[in-house]
Amino acid sequence: MPEKVDVVIVGGGVMGCAIACNLAKEGLKPAVVEKSDIGGEASGANGGGVRQSARNLKEMPLAMESIRMYGDLHEELGMDVEYVRKGNLRLCTSEEELETMRLSVENQKAIGLDLEMLNRKQVLEINPHIGEKVLGASFCPTDGHVNPFLVTYGFFKKAKRLGARFFIHEVVKDIRLRKSRVTGVETDKRTFETDLVVNAAGVAGRKVANMVGLDLPMRPVFSEALITEPYAPLFKQMIGHAKGLFYGRQTVHGSFFWGGFVGTEQFIHREGKPLFHYIGPAISQMVIDYFPVLKNLNLIRMWSGLIAQMSDGLPVLGFSEEVPGFVFATGFSGHGFGLAPVIGRLISELIMDCQTSISITDFCYGRFSKGGDKECSCQGNAACTTVTAVCPNKREWLKSI
Ligand SMILES: Cc1cc2nc3c(=O)[nH]c(=O)nc-3n(C[C@H](O)[C@H](O)[C@H](O)COP(=O)(O)OP(=O)(O)OC[C@H]3O[C@@H](n4cnc5c(N)ncnc54)[C@H](O)[C@@H]3O)c2cc1C
């Protein structure tokens, strides 16, 4: 006999946990199905950088609100999440990089981000350990970093306390439809009866969309990362490279996290797994070129993760108009962790009230389904009739039961 549930969330990464937490706060009883462990994929593999700078401008309102929310997250979750808001330096080593960065800084400032261009002397005042090749950098003082394991577990634990249920080591195999509407979810262990499914499956978001006959222009991108032994405190900023070649930080415990791209990730897999002995040292060499002070540190661990890369680099959020009851929260394209608090809140707002406090129109599925013309429906806007037609309006439903 299928069990009736308010909503099934596919994926127990940071997004699934944050959405479950927000929905449980509103009084729903979400069922989260996770095929591996909580935070077992990208949410447990990432650098913990939480930034607004260097994002697509369309994401900026979400990122700015999310960073504001990170400031209160320890109170919201009732635990320390090692959030450090000491800025993000994006390093430039050539006139060309400086010029591109200047333009980008102007564009971001124009929509209200507190961001400035620094010359080498100013960069060294903020971080004296930066090597000779750096000529300047952008600096966003309100960016920062966080411990991604603590954030994901914080949302998970709070969601559980509020009544969400987690089905771990259980795989969503199919989604049931009747007349194109969601009616249930089949896992490898049970069947849920529900009219609402949230696709928070990260890099498997495309596969989950396929279960309801939809497709996404998403592909997995390998990304590698490493961590060093702990060292004396050197700096607190998040570090990035002008062209995104590497990024990293010193953790609260003193280890250095570095991630990066060397261009060969897609070519040196064996059975879907990259060969570490090439990429780890290449990232390390790049980092040492920029931070010579780190050259004698030992590496403790290297790993890889998969990025859910969308064709336009933007996430897919909101209701599917084709399949009522199917909600997207996927495709974060390698920089989703910084958005987690706001995504949890906005997807919950949409499900409860059919509208969101910040517009998510730019991220609708319709931008792909309508022949690539980038026209989106008015998802999340108060007067949006397209979406109210497919929105379950769970707040009204809660009042009625
Ligand atoms: C190496 C690396 C470094 C990164 N660094 C940063 C950074 O510094 N800053 C930043 O903002 N972002 C960063 N990111 C991106 C960030 O990690 C992701 O955007 C974010 O974690 C996405 O969260 P998610 O919950 O959508 O996905 P995930 O954490 O991948 O969660 C999806 C979950 O769905 C589960 N799942 C999938 N299919 C099924 C199924 N059929 N049934 C049940 N469960 C299923 C998976 O097991 C998985 O746990 C990085 C990513 C990587 C890989």
PDBQT file of the ligand as one rigid body, heavy atoms in Angstrom, charges set to zero:
ROOT
HETATM    1  C1  LIG A 501      34.636  20.063  -6.236  1.00  0.00    +0.000 C 
HETATM    2  C2  LIG A 501      33.502  21.038  -6.120  1.00  0.00    +0.000 A 
HETATM    3  C3  LIG A 501      33.731  22.295  -5.579  1.00  0.00    +0.000 A 
HETATM    4  C4  LIG A 501      32.690  23.223  -5.447  1.00  0.00    +0.000 A 
HETATM    5  N1  LIG A 501      32.929  24.414  -4.826  1.00  0.00    +0.000 NA
HETATM    6  C5  LIG A 501      31.910  25.273  -4.600  1.00  0.00    +0.000 A 
HETATM    7  C6  LIG A 501      32.117  26.468  -3.843  1.00  0.00    +0.000 A 
HETATM    8  O1  LIG A 501      33.223  26.744  -3.372  1.00  0.00    +0.000 OA
HETATM    9  N2  LIG A 501      31.055  27.299  -3.674  1.00  0.00    +0.000 N 
HETATM   10  C7  LIG A 501      29.803  27.022  -4.163  1.00  0.00    +0.000 A 
HETATM   11  O2  LIG A 501      28.883  27.835  -3.990  1.00  0.00    +0.000 OA
HETATM   12  N3  LIG A 501      29.572  25.865  -4.832  1.00  0.00    +0.000 NA
HETATM   13  C8  LIG A 501      30.583  24.989  -5.046  1.00  0.00    +0.000 A 
HETATM   14  N4  LIG A 501      30.355  23.820  -5.714  1.00  0.00    +0.000 N 
HETATM   15  C9  LIG A 501      28.979  23.519  -6.163  1.00  0.00    +0.000 C 
HETATM   16  C10 LIG A 501      28.103  23.056  -4.991  1.00  0.00    +0.000 C 
HETATM   17  O3  LIG A 501      28.728  21.992  -4.331  1.00  0.00    +0.000 OA
HETATM   18  C11 LIG A 501      26.748  22.631  -5.549  1.00  0.00    +0.000 C 
HETATM   19  O4  LIG A 501      26.186  23.657  -6.359  1.00  0.00    +0.000 OA
HETATM   20  C12 LIG A 501      25.753  22.312  -4.435  1.00  0.00    +0.000 C 
HETATM   21  O5  LIG A 501      26.330  21.485  -3.460  1.00  0.00    +0.000 OA
HETATM   22  C13 LIG A 501      24.544  21.636  -5.063  1.00  0.00    +0.000 C 
HETATM   23  O6  LIG A 501      23.762  21.063  -4.066  1.00  0.00    +0.000 OA
HETATM   24  P1  LIG A 501      22.609  20.061  -4.472  1.00  0.00    +0.000 P 
HETATM   25  O7  LIG A 501      21.907  19.720  -3.217  1.00  0.00    +0.000 OA
HETATM   26  O8  LIG A 501      21.851  20.642  -5.615  1.00  0.00    +0.000 OA
HETATM   27  O9  LIG A 501      23.377  18.800  -5.114  1.00  0.00    +0.000 OA
HETATM   28  P2  LIG A 501      24.078  17.534  -4.417  1.00  0.00    +0.000 P 
HETATM   29  O10 LIG A 501      24.839  17.909  -3.212  1.00  0.00    +0.000 OA
HETATM   30  O11 LIG A 501      24.807  16.806  -5.485  1.00  0.00    +0.000 OA
HETATM   31  O12 LIG A 501      22.837  16.678  -3.921  1.00  0.00    +0.000 OA
HETATM   32  C14 LIG A 501      22.012  15.957  -4.789  1.00  0.00    +0.000 C 
HETATM   33  C15 LIG A 501      21.702  14.651  -4.096  1.00  0.00    +0.000 C 
HETATM   34  O13 LIG A 501      20.723  13.943  -4.843  1.00  0.00    +0.000 OA
HETATM   35  C16 LIG A 501      20.953  12.559  -4.659  1.00  0.00    +0.000 C 
HETATM   36  N5  LIG A 501      20.271  11.839  -5.744  1.00  0.00    +0.000 N 
HETATM   37  C17 LIG A 501      20.478  11.970  -7.072  1.00  0.00    +0.000 A 
HETATM   38  N6  LIG A 501      19.651  11.148  -7.755  1.00  0.00    +0.000 NA
HETATM   39  C18 LIG A 501      18.901  10.493  -6.834  1.00  0.00    +0.000 A 
HETATM   40  C19 LIG A 501      17.881   9.509  -6.911  1.00  0.00    +0.000 A 
HETATM   41  N7  LIG A 501      17.434   9.038  -8.087  1.00  0.00    +0.000 N 
HETATM   42  N8  LIG A 501      17.339   9.044  -5.754  1.00  0.00    +0.000 NA
HETATM   43  C20 LIG A 501      17.762   9.533  -4.555  1.00  0.00    +0.000 A 
HETATM   44  N9  LIG A 501      18.738  10.464  -4.421  1.00  0.00    +0.000 NA
HETATM   45  C21 LIG A 501      19.295  10.942  -5.551  1.00  0.00    +0.000 A 
HETATM   46  C22 LIG A 501      22.477  12.461  -4.730  1.00  0.00    +0.000 C 
HETATM   47  O14 LIG A 501      22.962  11.271  -4.128  1.00  0.00    +0.000 OA
HETATM   48  C23 LIG A 501      22.919  13.728  -4.018  1.00  0.00    +0.000 C 
HETATM   49  O15 LIG A 501      23.257  13.508  -2.651  1.00  0.00    +0.000 OA
HETATM   50  C24 LIG A 501      31.375  22.883  -5.893  1.00  0.00    +0.000 A 
HETATM   51  C25 LIG A 501      31.144  21.630  -6.449  1.00  0.00    +0.000 A 
HETATM   52  C26 LIG A 501      32.180  20.707  -6.569  1.00  0.00    +0.000 A 
HETATM   53  C27 LIG A 501      31.891  19.354  -7.160  1.00  0.00    +0.000 C 
ENDROOT
TORSDOF 0
